[in-house]
């Protein structure tokens, strides 16, 4: 698309310089101009912003070259270049706007087409949460009961049996309580909770080790040592070199230690070692066992480490588990962020020349091109640039009049004041007899700037006195026009007539802005209602899934846990062991049923769906910043960006920022994938940034153009 525009842009130069220099025919120039404008517009619609801008720059350069080749003076060339740049900028921003609209419509259509899957995703997320808690909490308790009860039943030691029954009763009651509050929120963890967990497992580890040796050895050695030394020292080495960490980090470290020690209790008979080290900006958790004989067969569920690895990766850390020195080691490294500022949000987002900023910048370029460029071209009137001082002052006036368009959204009232003050300054220069063009001759040519600012006030502001803006524009415009030499007679009456005439388009521009603002509010209300209905359906689906799982727990695992308590209180370890094993079997069955209920189709294109997509690809998703509802197109766009960044086993981070969302991860491999991702981000008026270390950031703004 770029080559036809470059080849045909010479006719644009012919159209611009032909009337003054006699170059080309008017008909041929018009045809060529239209062809080039269509080519530039198509380039802006179908290609990235940089490539389309390069096409516009090439068009302007060819106009300059054509004018120089025709022998035009430098001043004429400058005027032609300004007008060509203004025309190219308008075509560029029109093409970009169409590209953005197409992208938004496609994203919103994809979102609505898959919106029915949002409740299923909510149910699946709740199911996964409950299953993870079941595995981490209830299975942990029941495993300890099985190990201690099995050890006591194998050893003819009444005292040991009494101790095992006491432990079973206590752990069983804890399991029942934890199952009862499964759907509720838990208290935040601390590193001291890990101390208590290790101490508990140290006692269990001693009992399990005692069961693995002859009774007389246990009688003379292990029990006596355990009575004199803290339980965790007997068979469980523990060292914590970290004082305090944020609750979310402590909670994750607690899960790592609990899962690793529970697995060691299930599958090994040797001693275990736990280390918690404070690294620069990280917390390292290492749990190692020396291997040995499993305490009992069939105690595991098979999902613990996989779920734990996903949780650690979602927090930005890493988890490694594997054999070491005849045993097994689990090591997790978790980032530790300051509590006051848990995440460092990026401040440099780029892309300021896209989206709404592009439109504002284009209006500034167009205003300068139409005003200053037209005055640079030769004409029959008095040359405003005959004096260098007058020419410089004229350029400053045109610039001051155009620049307020850049701030028309964020400071529309002040921008209008600056534009009107420039007009009144120009009027004062006319009255002082300056040699430049009078404001009455140039006002009608450039007062569309005031109309654009009045429109912005109506679209972006809702003040009680904003209706005064059209009146101010009409009044100042009437003063500019009535100051001309063509007005004779009663000037106050002429000013009143002219002001009333100018008030009609000014009020129309303000009313148009108000209409657009009202339509945007109605659209936002409709989107909010649609989102609320979808969130309600998702909440109902999650609640129904929670009730289903809790109902199954009450019929199975909780019933077995309560029977464990009853058997322990009666001193019947055979019942305790059988019911604890039955409870673990029930949990395994529930987990298997949960896996069977997993939906096989792709997650819905939403921000929440990114986590499900990452889990399916063996990766993880992390969310940073204050979660807030996004528009349907923004939700789907963020999901597609994450899909491009998510390779097998990688992780993505979704960062909520003011005005948009950023999706970051590892840069895709291969130039084709990178070009596709760059084009995808560009179509959403966003940017793709790839650092030297391969980290990629996709900035996706929420664009609302007034």
Secondary structure, 3 states (H helix, E strand, C coil): CHHHHHHHCHHHHHHHHHHHHCCCCHHHHHHHHHHHHHHHHHHHHHCCHHHHHHHHHHHHHHHHHHHHHCCCCHHHHHHHHHHHHHHHHHHHHHHHHHHHHHHHHHHHHHHHHCCCHHHHHHHHHHHHHHHHHHHHHHHHHHHHHHHHHHHHHHCCCHHHHHHHHHHHHHHHHHHHHHHHCCCCCCCCCCHHHHHHHHHHHHHHHHHHHHHCCCHHHHHHHHHHHHHHCCHHHHHEEEEEECCCCCHHHHHHHHHHHHHHHHHHHHHCCCCEEEEEEEECCEEEEEEEECCCCCCCCCCCCCCHHHHHHHHHHHCCCEEEEEEECCEEEEEEEEECCCCCCCCCCCCCCCCCCCHHHHHHHHHHHHHHHHHHHHHHCCCCCCCCCCCHHHHHHHHHHHHHHHHHHHHCCCCHHHHHHHHHHHHHHHHHHHHHCCCCCCHHHHHHHHCHHHHHHHHHHHHHCCCCCCCHHHHHHHHHHHHHHHCCCCCCCCHHHHHHHHHHHHHHHHHHHHHHHHHHHHHHHHHHHHHHHHHHHHHHHHHHHHHHHHHHHHHHHHHCHHHHHHHHHHHHHCCCHHHHHHHHHHHHHHHHHHHHHHHHCCCCCCCCCCHHHHHHHHHHCCCEEEEECCCCCCCHHHHHHHHHHHHHHCCCCCEEEEEEECCEEEEEEECCCCHHHHHHHHHHHHHCCCEEEECCCCEEEEEEECCCCC
